[in-house]
């Protein structure tokens, strides 16, 4: 994943994928692998955990070098998407 600072040197725009998730341990790793498999240079993935009670945080932690991970109390998918947009560059 390219950090926003290094993306500034790239003429291509930064592409940010915001992934809200609630109790998504079953599908999260596969979804993140698919996003990260793209070879677009200026790509960032923000995963917003919306108060999960399963192993979602542990799975996201395994990808910590490649994604930005944020946790928040459960407020619903719209709130999680908005939180991801707020922290995107």
C-alpha positions in Angstrom: 0.0 0.0 0.0 1.2 3.5 -0.8 1.1 6.1 1.9 -0.4 9.4 1.1 3.0 11.1 1.4 4.6 8.9 -1.3 1.4 9.1 -3.4 1.9 12.9 -3.6 4.8 12.2 -6.0 2.7 10.1 -8.3 0.7 11.8 -11.0 -2.1 9.3 -10.6 -4.8 10.2 -8.0 -4.9 8.3 -4.7 -7.6 5.7 -4.6 -9.0 5.1 -1.1 -11.1 2.0 -0.4 -13.2 2.4 2.8 -14.4 -0.9 4.1 -16.9 -0.7 6.9 -17.1 -4.1 8.8 -19.2 -5.5 11.6 -18.5 -9.0 12.8 -16.9 -9.8 9.4 -14.2 -12.2 10.4 -15.6 -14.8 8.0 -15.0 -12.6 4.9 -12.7 -9.8 5.9 -9.3 -11.4 5.0 -10.6 -12.5 1.6 -12.0 -9.0 0.9 -8.8 -7.3 2.0 -6.7 -9.6 -0.1 -8.8 -8.8 -3.2 -8.4 -5.0 -2.6 -4.7 -5.3 -2.0 -4.1 -7.6 -5.0 -4.7 -4.6 -7.3 -1.4 -3.1 -8.5 -2.6 0.5 -8.6 0.3 2.4 -7.2 -1.6 5.0 -5.2 -4.0 2.7 -3.3 -4.9 2.8 0.4 -7.4 0.6 2.2 -9.2 1.9 5.4 -11.0 -0.7 7.4 -13.5 0.7 9.9 -14.5 -1.9 12.6 -18.0 -0.8 13.7 -17.9 -2.4 17.1 -17.4 -6.0 16.1 -17.5 -8.7 18.8 -15.8 -11.4 16.8 -12.2 -11.7 15.5 -12.5 -8.9 13.0 -9.8 -6.8 14.8 -7.4 -9.7 14.9 -7.8 -10.3 11.2 -7.3 -6.6 10.4 -4.2 -6.5 12.6 -2.7 -9.2 10.4 -2.8 -6.8 7.6 -1.6 -3.8 9.6 1.3 -3.1 7.3 -1.0 -2.7 4.3 -4.1 -1.0 5.7 -5.3 1.7 8.0 -7.5 0.2 10.8 -9.9 2.2 12.9 -12.3 0.9 15.6 -15.5 2.7 16.7 -18.5 1.7 18.9 -21.3 0.2 16.8 -23.1 3.0 15.1 -24.1 1.3 11.8 -22.6 1.0 8.3 -23.3 4.6 7.3 -21.4 5.9 10.3 -18.5 3.5 9.7 -18.3 4.7 6.0 -18.4 8.3 7.1 -15.6 7.7 9.7 -13.4 6.1 6.9 -14.0 9.1 4.7 -13.1 11.5 7.6 -9.7 9.9 8.0 -9.0 9.6 4.3 -6.5 12.1 2.9 
